[in-house]
Amino acid sequence: MTSHLRIQGAPPARWDSSPPLLPVIDGHRHPNGPYTVAAALLHHLVPRALERSHDLVAAHDIEIRAAAPGLAGLVPARRVAVDSALPDDERILVPAPRRTLRLANGLAEFVAAAVPPGSVVVVCNAAEADPTDTELLEVLARRIPPGVLRLVVYSAGPAPPPDTRTAARLWEQVDRCVREGFLYAVVELGERGLTLTEPGGELWWRFAQRAATALGGLGRRAEARALWERVRGHSQDPAVHAACAYGIAMLDARDPDPARRDLGRARAWLNQAVAISRLLPDPVERAFKLGFDRNALALVEWRQGRSQAALALVESALELADKELSGRHPQHRMVLLANRARLLAATGRAEEALADYTAAIAVDPAFPDNYLERGNLLLALRRHDEALADYESAITAGPPLPEAYYNRAELRTTLGDLDAALADLGHVIELDPAYLDAYINRAGLLAGLERDAEAAADVEAGLALAPGNPHLLSVLGQLETAAGRFAEAESAFGAAIAAAPGLAAAWANRGVMRYAAGDLTGALADLDRAIDLEPHPDLHLNRATALRELGRTAEAAAAEREAARLTP
């Protein structure tokens, strides 16, 4: 059976099997950088696709233009973000590392629709490819059957020509990579740019700032901190020192591991940034940088449990923007509005939060995150139709976004449309096989539908990603209960509860298992604990059943009344 191939070494001088779709693509990242493979493939496919279907190309405008900027003249921008028209100093958002996975999935969907079935694409120098191309080749191999497009990927190939790019040319590439979220290339090219420019100079600073920011985004915090400190050692510019203080602070404030965060140290660096920014002579630059720093301080306040102080800081930043920025820095304003919306929602001021999300969306309708967050708030308010509209806006705003399908699955589960929810969760996993929560939720739904073999497969896949995950162990306990393997179920539930004592589902499901095993007293104790953690009418009904079997009829009747009271 034909399959994709990965081969160590270089391709042969002559290709004797089925002729490839286009000449062998040299995937070496030098000299063309990110998406070298993608650009070669797209330059072949897009002109031919336009002869058949402008709609197909238009549906993937963002992905095509990001991977193959040379095709911009053929592929008009249909979905345009606000930052596309902003000057460099007003573009403040760097896409997250996951954006390249979104681009790769969108490109894979385009290629699957555009390529002649039975095609072969040969790539060499894959070991030297940029991570964008490495990821794309993995996604293509996973999502496109070899009968449609067969990939033959060689690790080696010819050496690239000497790289003689000037600092100015390097900066053009770094700037493009920052805008598109090609963070590995930002680091590599930025570090090369530092060697070609005078330390402390303007262009040197721009290379350093972009590279340090990208290192932080990639989780390479020690390297980022060292580069920020290196800049501090070369510059006496107050704005540069304010930016360095902010950058170092964010390494602590945004660390995904709470145990590593040093919020006190982050606050100290941000205080320094504020102190410097207050002294900047230009009123617009001063207002922007002060607002930026106050927004960062709000994150520290929030993570230290001071939500009102965080809200006051964001509101002061918005007041500065309204007073001093005169319509400039729209992306900064969008971020502040969205952050205030999060804080308002968290403090129970839902309608005000919705208004801020709506204002943020009006600034940049092509930015999907705000649709997602407004949709989540609408879902919590049980405004289901509006939540669905927001999730679908997030889906259509840009390249495939796993989180949007995941959130829509949660909504569809709430509405009882389980087939549609399962389809969405399946698509999440197709887009991102490492999306743990999708396995957890799909396994739970499948177990509830008594599709136990499928649920078990998801539990196995999820536990391979996160051994000991309590949610998956709880589902495993359900499956063992359904199979009558009570000892194995007891073990799974015990492990889940040990890992997450506050997980109500584990206590509740162990109560069901113990009832089935004839341990009514143990079942009642587990159900009581589950109700303490998360009252739900079904738990009270299960408790009533156990109480009746124990002969405690008055208590059973009271439990039934409580279930009725809690039922919407």
N, C-alpha and C positions, 0 to 999 in steps of 0.2 A: 504493500500500500504506500502511495506517495506521501511524503511528510516533509515538513520543514527540516533543513539541515544546518547544523553548525559544525564547521570544520576548522581544526587547527592548521595554521599555515596559510600560504598564499594560494590564489586561484591558479589553475593551469594556464599556460600561454594560449591554448586553444580550447574552446568550449564545444565538446562533441555531442552533448545531449541536447535536449530541447532548447532552441535558441531563446535567450532571455528577452524580456520585454524591451529593454534598452541596454546599452553597453554597461559593463560592470561598473557599479557605483563605488568610487573610492570614499569610504566613510571617515577617513582621517580628519580630525577636527581642524588641522592646520592645512590651508590658510583660511578656510571659510567659516569656521566656528560652528555654533549650534545648528542643528537640523541640516547638516550637509547632505545626509541621505534623503531626508524628507524633501528638500528643495529639488534635488535631481529627479526624484520620482514625480513630484508635483509639476515640474516644468514639462514633463512628458505627458501627464494625464490631464492637466487642467485645460489646455487648448482643445483637446479632443472632447473633453466633457462638455465644454461650452457649445460645441457643435450639436450636442444632443439635448442638453438640459441646463439652461441658465439657472434654474431654481436649485439644482443640486449644488452648483458652485456657490450660489448666494447663501445657501443654508450653512456653508462652512467658511464664510468669508474671514472670520477672525482667525481660525486655525491656519488657513492657507496663507494669509498675509503675514502672520507671525512667523511661519516656518519658511516661507519663500517670498521675502519682500520684493524680489525681482518681478513677481507677478502682480504687483499692486496695480499696474496699469490695466491689466485684464480683469481684475477682481475688485470691483468697487467696494468700499467699506459700507456695509448695510447697517451694522450695529456699531455705533461710534460712542466711545466713552468720553467723558468730559476732559480727561487728561490729554487726549490726542491734540487738542488745540492750545494747551497751556505751555507757558515758558518753563524752562528747566527748574527755576527756583520755586515754582508753584506745584510741581508734580511731587507729592509727598508720599504716595503709596507705592510700596514695592510688592509685586505679587508674591503670594506665598509659594513655597517650593512645590506644592501640589498642583499648581497651575499647569505645569508641563504634562502631568498625567491627564488633565482635562484636554489639553491640546492634542495629546497622542490619541486619546479615544475619539475625538472628533475627526482627526486625520484618518484613523483606521476606518471609521464609518464612511468617510468620503471615498477612500481607496477601494473599499469593498464594493461600493456602488459604481465606481468609475472604471475599474480595471477589467479588461476582457477576461472572462473565465478561463482558467487553465494557464494563466500567465506565470512566468518565472522571473524573479528579480534576484540578481546576484550582487552581493556587497562584499568588499574587501576592506582590510584595515579596521575591522570592527573593534579590535582591542584598543585602538587609538581614537575611537569615536567620542564625540562629546556625549555627556550623559543624556541629553535630549534625544539623540539618535539611538542610544542604547535602550532607553525606555520605550521609544517608538517601535523598535524592532521586536521587543518583548510583547508589546500590545498587539502589533500586527500578527505575530505568530500565535497569540492566544485567541484573538477574536476573528481572524479570517481563516477559513479552512484552506488547507494546501491545495485542494481541488480548484479553488477560486484564484488564489495567489500563493505560489510556492516560494518560500524564502530560502536562499542558499547563502549562508553568511560565513565568510572566511575571516579568521582572526588577523591575518597579516596581509601585506601587500607592499607596493612600492613606497619608498621613502618620499615624503612631501618635498617640494622645492624649499630652498632656504626662506625663512620668514623675515622679510625686510620691512615690515610695517612701521610707519612713523608713529610718533606719539599722537599726532592729530588723528590718524586713521584708527589707531587703537581706541581713542576716545569715542569716535563714532560707533565703533562696535560695542564698547562698554555701555554707552548710552542706550543703544538698541536693546542690549541684553537686560539692562535694568528695567526698561519699560515692559519687556515681555516676560520677565521673571526667570531668565536663564541664569540662575545664581551661580552655578559652578563656573560658567564662563566669565561672569563678572569677576569672580575671585582670580581666576587664572590670568585673564587679560588685564585686570586692574593691577595685579602684582607686577606684570610685565611692564605696564605703563609707569609704575613707580621707578623702575630702573632707568627709564628713558627721560625722566623729567627731574628738574632741580628740586631737592627736598625743601618743603616750605612754600614753594610756588603755587600759583592758583591751580594749574592743571594737575600738579602733583597732589594737591589737596583733594581735588575732585576724584582722582583715581583712588586715593586712600579712603575717602568717605564712602564711596560705592562699594569698595572691596570689604571694608569693615562691616557695613550694613549687611552685605550678602553673607559674610561669614556668620554673623549672628543669626540670620534667617535659616542657615543650614545647620544650626546647632553647634557650630565650631566656636564656642564662646571664648576659650582661652586665646585662640588666634585673633579673634576680633578685639578682645581687650588689649592684647599686645600691640595691635596696629593703632588703636585709638591712643594708647600711651606713646607710641612712636610719633604720632602726629603732634601730640602735646609737647614733645621734646623738640620739635622743629619749628613751631609756629608761635608768634606773639599776637596773632589776630584775635580780638575778643570774640568775634562771631564764630571762629573756628573752635576756640576753647569752649564756648557755650555748646556747640554741636557735639564736641567730644564728650563733655560731661553728660549730655543727654544720651549719647550712644552707649556709654559705659553704664549708666543707670538702667537702661532698658535691658542690658544683659542679665541683670538681677531681677528686675520687675517682671520680665516676660519669660523667665525660665519656666518651662512646663513642669518641672519637678519642684513641688513646694518645699521639699526638704533642702534644696540647694539655694532657694531664694534668700537673699539678704536685703530685706526691704528697708532696713535702717540705712544700709550703705547706699541703696538706690535713692532714698530720700536726700541723703547728704549731697550726692552728685547733682540731683535735680535742683536742690537749693543753690548750688554753685551756678548751674545753668541760668536760673532765674536772676541771680544777683548780677551776672554778666549781661544778660539780655536787657535788664532795666537800664543799662548805661549806653546802649547802642544809640547813636545819634539820629538815625533815620526813623521817623515815626512809624512808617509802614513796616519796616523790618523789625522794629522793636515790638510792635503789636503782634505781628505774626509769631515771632519766636517766643514771646511771653505766653501767648495762647497755647502754643505747642507744648511748652514746658509745663504749664498749668494742667493741661490735659494729661500729661504723663504723671504728674503728681496725683491726679485724681485716681489713676490706676493703683498707685501705692496706697492711697487712703482706702480705696475699695477693698483691696486685699488685706488691709489691716482692720476691716470691719467697720469703717467709718463712712457709711454711705452718704450721709448728709454733707459731710465735709467734701467728699468726692463730687457730689452734685453741685455744691457751691463753686468749686474750682472750674468745672466745665461751664457753668453759667457765666462765670467771670470771663472765661476765654471767648465765649460767644459774644458777650458785650463788647469786648475789645475788637472782635472782628466786625461787628456791626458799626462801631464808632470810627474805626481807623482804616479798615481795609477797602472800603468803597467799591465793593464788587469784585475785588481781586481775591485770589486764593479760594476759589469755590470748593476745591477738593478738601481743603482744611475745614471749611465750614460744614461740608457733608459729614466728615468724621466727627466733628463736635456734636452735630445734631443727632447722629446715630448713637454716640456715647451717652448723651443726655437721655435719649429714649431708653437705653438699657437701664440707666439708673432710675429713671421714673418708673419703669415697669417693675423693677425689683423692689421699689418702695410703695407699690400698690397704686400708683397714679397712671392707670392703664390708658385712659383716653388721651391724656397729655402725651404719653409715650407714643401712641399711634399717630398723633399729629406731628411729632418730631420725625418719626420714621417716614411719614408721607412727605415732609419737607426735604428730608435727605434724599429720597427717591427722585424728587423733582429736580434736584441738583444734577444727578447722574442716573437717568433711567436705565443705563446699560450696566450698572453695578449690581450684581445679583444678591450680595450678602444682605442688603437692606430688605429686599423682598422676603428672604428667608426668615429674618428676625421678626419682621412685622407679621409674617404668616404664623410663626410660632406663638406670638402673643395673641393673635386672633383665634388660633386653635385653643389656647388656654381659656379664652373668653367664650368658647363654644360658638364662634361665628364662622361656621365651617365653610360656607360658600366663599367668603372673602379669603379665608386661609388658603383654600384650594387655588383661588385665582392668583394669590401671591406665589405659591409654590410653582405654579405653571409659568408665571412670569420669570421666575428665577431660572427655570429650565430653558426657556427660549432666549434669555438675555445673552447667553454666551455658550462656549463649548460645554460638553456634557459635565454636569455637576452632580456627583454622587449624593451629596447632602440633600439636594432638592428632591431627588427620588426617595431618599430615606424618609424625609419629613412628610412627603405625600403619602408614603406607606403608613406612617403613624396616623395620619388623618383618616385614611381609608380603613384602617383597623378600628378606629374610634367609631366610624360610621357602620361597621359591620360588613364592609365590602372586602372580604378576606381574599378572594381570588385576585382582585386588583392590587391589594396590599402585597400579596406574595409575588406578583409580577414585578412590582416596583422594587421589592427587596432583591429579587433575582437580578434585576438590571443593575442595582447598586453593586452587587458582587461581581457581575460581569465587568463593570467599569473599574472596580477596585477590589481585587480578591483579598486584600488585607483589611477590609472594612469590618472590624470585629462586631460592632453593634448590629450590623445587618444579619450576620449569622445568628446572633443571640435572638433577635426578634423573629427571624424566619423559623428557627428551631422551635421557639415557643408556639408560634401559630400552627406549625405542622403537627406538633405534639397535641395541641388542642383539637385538631381535626382528625386525630388518630392516624396520621400518616407517619407512623413511627419510624420506618426505615429511612425516609427522607430526613426526618428530624434528627435521627442518630447520625446521619452523614454530616449534617450541619454542626452538631455538637462536636464531632470528631475534628472537623475542619477548624472550628473556632478554638478548641482546646489546643490545637497545634500552633495557633497564633498566640494564645494566651493561656498557658497551662495553669490550672487552678482557678480559672475564672468562675466566680460564685454563681453568676447567672446561668452559665452553661452547665455547671454541676447540678444546679436545681432542675434544669430541664432533663438532664441525664437521670436524676432521681425519679422524675415523672415517668420516663420511659421504662426504667427498671420496675417501677410500681405496676405499670400497665402489663408488663411481662410476668408479673408475679414473683419477681426476684427481690423480695423484701430486704434481705440482708445487704444486697448490692445497693438498693435504693437508700437504705439507712446510712450506708457509708458515703454515698454521694451527697445526700442532704447534710450529713454531719460535716463534711468538708466545706460545703457551701456556707453553712452557718458559722463555722470557725473562721472562714475568710472574710465574711461580711455579716456580723451579728445583727445588723439592722435591715437585712434583706427580708422583707415581709413574705415574699413569694416562697422563699425556701422554708420558712416556718409553716406557712399555710399548706404547702404541698407535702411536707413531712407529716403534718397532721392528717391529711387525706390518706397517706400511705399507712400510718399507724392505725387509722380506723379500719382500713382494708385488712390489715394484719391482725385485727382483733384487740389492739391495745387502745381501748377507749379512753382511759385516763391519760395516757401519753398524747393521744390525738387532741384531747380537750386542752391540755397544757400548751401544745403547739399552736392551736387555733387562738387561744387567749393571747399568746405572745404576738401572733400575726396581727390581731385586732388592735393591740396596743400600738403597734408600729404603723398600721395603715388600715383604718376601719373601712370595711367594705360589706355591702349587704350579703354577698355570697358567703363570706366568712361567718357571719352571724347565723345564716341558715345551716351551714355545716356544723356549727357549734350546737345549734338547736337539735340537730339529728343525734349528735353524740350524747347530749344531755338526756334526750328521751330514752335512748337505749340504756342509760345509766339509771333511769327511773326518776330523774330530776325534772318532772314535767313542768313545774311552775317556772323554773329557770329557763326551760326550753321555750315556753310561751313568751317569756320576756325577750329572749333572743330573737324570736320571730317578729315581735313587735319592733325591735330595734332595726331589724333588716328592712321592714316595711318603711320605717321612718327615714332610713338612709337611701332608699330607692328613689332615683330621680323621678 
